[in-house]
Amino acid sequence: MDGDSPAAMSTGGDLRRCRIMKQADVVVVGGGPVGLFAGLSLLQQGVDVVVLEARAGGSAGSRAIGIHPPALRCLEQLGLIGAFLEAGTVVREASVFVDRRPLTRLRFDGCDPQHDGVLMVPQQQTERLLAEPLQDAGRISYGVRVDSLESTADDIVLRGDGAELQVRWVLVCDGRHSALRQALRVGMPVQAYAHGYIMGDFPDATDFGAAAAIFLGRQSLVESLPLPQNTRRWVVRLRSPQNACTADEIAAIVGQRTGHGLDAASCTMTSAFAAEQGIAERLRKGRAILLGDAAHVVSPIGGQGMNLGWLGAAALIPLLTQILNSTDPAAPALSAWERQVRSNWQRARRRAEANMFHGRPLRCPQLHRALMHLMLDTPLRHRFVRHYTMDGFT
Ligand SMILES: Cc1cc2nc3c(=O)[nH]c(=O)nc-3n(C[C@H](O)[C@H](O)[C@H](O)COP(=O)(O)OP(=O)(O)OC[C@H]3O[C@@H](n4cnc5c(N)ncnc54)[C@H](O)[C@@H]3O)c2cc1C
């Protein structure tokens, strides 16, 4: 195989392999959902781009599932909306319960002119759909870990496994604990919350169909979200974060709080996670730009993190394409982009905060019930729907 052939880059290896190959204008470090989205967007703009992913192949676990209307519009632009709709389930309404008693049904119709709900797609499917065109073009390399980078005025040098790679721009998409953000000496102050969550995917034995269900009450939140193939994700709030959980534990708490029985033996995935919110002190340094969880985190309750990363990437890619093709200084356009990302993150942070507030253990469920009735059974419900569907994000 010709060492300069782009196809040679799809099979993985280390940076030493990359060094002898064709150098790209843009390297995306991290092939999670945001790095893949950014890489594919650049590829479609005709940019010479390569995605480097440390894992040996696609991811197995599923964290992000909810894709909101603003992010669905981004998938339209990529020409992938049909494939995503086929792979997922659209949630058009949510049933709300307080202490097991039905309170109301929140319908999402009218939340967006084109997309009347939130699309649920398991993260590994999302990554597969985004990775396939990159793989076909030989523009993704698995099993490549970048350890550090150094930005100069004219280019940027990536290092790993004792080898170096010189490129024009790097998109840092290596996730929440970004080693490259640390190598750039960019801090990310994070607020950690005292409570935690556990979740699992189980066969769907409810009659909710494609609706979500939100259980509030004295014992705090349980969320139930439909997934394709007759599966439901159950998310349970706990007093404090824990490192792991079992399907039996989730089933026991869900049964106690909601009355729904889960078949623990058929559970396909469990996970425990904490709620954190934060944004990096700066989103670019020299020719390195932070995107996705490397740039910002929001509490997973409300399902906004991946969506936020995609919106940031979708706004950046046309600018970067322009910058690559011109001699104009990049700073003004990138400063405006950074302001937009910060403002989106602030909005997502506030919404996640509100979601966590509603999911707390209720001291007086009767009062909460009355207040929720007032809000959800009046025109104020439209505000709630907009809140839950990331309306207003650009
Ligand atoms: C339980 C849970 C549920 C969630 N649900 C939702 C949801 O419904 N909707 C939503 O929008 N968001 C959700 N989120 C948030 C979402 O998962 C993240 O925001 C999203 O995964 C961020 O994507 P990313 O590509 O930035 O980072 P990651 O997904 O963390 O991917 C980073 C990638 O970089 C690779 N990498 C790391 N270091 C290197 C290196 N040095 N060199 C090369 N590669 C490297 C990693 O292997 C990984 O593949 C949820 C999060 C959790 C925890």
The ligand as a MOL file (V3000), in Angstrom:
LIG
                    3D

  0  0  0     0  0            999 V3000
M  V30 BEGIN CTAB
M  V30 COUNTS 53 58 0 0 0
M  V30 BEGIN ATOM
M  V30 1 C -24.9400 8.4620 31.3730 0
M  V30 2 C -24.8080 9.5090 30.3410 0
M  V30 3 C -25.8630 9.7660 29.4820 0
M  V30 4 C -25.7620 10.7580 28.5240 0
M  V30 5 N -26.8150 10.9980 27.6870 0
M  V30 6 C -26.7250 11.9710 26.7620 0
M  V30 7 C -27.7930 12.2020 25.8360 0
M  V30 8 O -28.8180 11.5190 25.8570 0
M  V30 9 N -27.6460 13.2000 24.9160 0
M  V30 10 C -26.5060 13.9590 24.8650 0
M  V30 11 O -26.4360 14.8710 24.0390 0
M  V30 12 N -25.4660 13.7270 25.6970 0
M  V30 13 C -25.5400 12.7610 26.6330 0
M  V30 14 N -24.4830 12.5050 27.4530 0
M  V30 15 C -23.2280 13.2350 27.2650 0
M  V30 16 C -22.4410 12.6170 26.1100 0
M  V30 17 O -22.2100 11.2380 26.3420 0
M  V30 18 C -21.1170 13.3330 25.9320 0
M  V30 19 O -21.3480 14.7290 25.9140 0
M  V30 20 C -20.4710 12.9090 24.6120 0
M  V30 21 O -20.1250 11.5400 24.6460 0
M  V30 22 C -19.2160 13.7330 24.3610 0
M  V30 23 O -18.6390 13.3050 23.1630 0
M  V30 24 P -17.1030 13.5810 22.8540 0
M  V30 25 O -16.8690 13.0100 21.5050 0
M  V30 26 O -16.7880 15.0010 23.1200 0
M  V30 27 O -16.3000 12.7760 23.9800 0
M  V30 28 P -16.2390 11.2140 24.2570 0
M  V30 29 O -17.5350 10.5710 23.9660 0
M  V30 30 O -15.6870 11.0750 25.6320 0
M  V30 31 O -15.1780 10.6760 23.2030 0
M  V30 32 C -13.8100 10.9870 23.3200 0
M  V30 33 C -13.0360 10.0110 22.4470 0
M  V30 34 O -11.6620 10.3840 22.4320 0
M  V30 35 C -10.8560 9.2180 22.5210 0
M  V30 36 N -9.5660 9.6340 23.0860 0
M  V30 37 C -9.3280 10.0300 24.3590 0
M  V30 38 N -8.0370 10.3820 24.5000 0
M  V30 39 C -7.4420 10.2140 23.2890 0
M  V30 40 C -6.1120 10.4250 22.8040 0
M  V30 41 N -5.1580 10.8990 23.6020 0
M  V30 42 N -5.8260 10.1340 21.5100 0
M  V30 43 C -6.8140 9.6600 20.6870 0
M  V30 44 N -8.1010 9.4410 21.1050 0
M  V30 45 C -8.4070 9.7280 22.3810 0
M  V30 46 C -11.6560 8.2950 23.4240 0
M  V30 47 O -11.2780 6.9420 23.2450 0
M  V30 48 C -13.0910 8.5750 22.9730 0
M  V30 49 O -13.5070 7.7260 21.9380 0
M  V30 50 C -24.5710 11.5130 28.4230 0
M  V30 51 C -23.5030 11.2520 29.2810 0
M  V30 52 C -23.6150 10.2610 30.2310 0
M  V30 53 C -22.4560 10.0010 31.1610 0
M  V30 END ATOM
M  V30 BEGIN BOND
M  V30 1 1 1 2
M  V30 2 1 2 3
M  V30 3 2 2 52
M  V30 4 2 3 4
M  V30 5 1 4 5
M  V30 6 1 4 50
M  V30 7 2 5 6
M  V30 8 1 6 7
M  V30 9 1 6 13
M  V30 10 2 7 8
M  V30 11 1 7 9
M  V30 12 1 9 10
M  V30 13 2 10 11
M  V30 14 1 10 12
M  V30 15 2 12 13
M  V30 16 1 13 14
M  V30 17 1 14 15
M  V30 18 1 14 50
M  V30 19 1 15 16
M  V30 20 1 16 17
M  V30 21 1 16 18
M  V30 22 1 18 19
M  V30 23 1 18 20
M  V30 24 1 20 21
M  V30 25 1 20 22
M  V30 26 1 22 23
M  V30 27 1 23 24
M  V30 28 2 24 25
M  V30 29 1 24 26
M  V30 30 1 24 27
M  V30 31 1 27 28
M  V30 32 2 28 29
M  V30 33 1 28 30
M  V30 34 1 28 31
M  V30 35 1 31 32
M  V30 36 1 32 33
M  V30 37 1 33 34
M  V30 38 1 33 48
M  V30 39 1 34 35
M  V30 40 1 35 36
M  V30 41 1 35 46
M  V30 42 1 36 37
M  V30 43 1 36 45
M  V30 44 2 37 38
M  V30 45 1 38 39
M  V30 46 1 39 40
M  V30 47 2 39 45
M  V30 48 1 40 41
M  V30 49 2 40 42
M  V30 50 1 42 43
M  V30 51 2 43 44
M  V30 52 1 44 45
M  V30 53 1 46 47
M  V30 54 1 46 48
M  V30 55 1 48 49
M  V30 56 2 50 51
M  V30 57 1 51 52
M  V30 58 1 52 53
M  V30 END BOND
M  V30 END CTAB
M  END
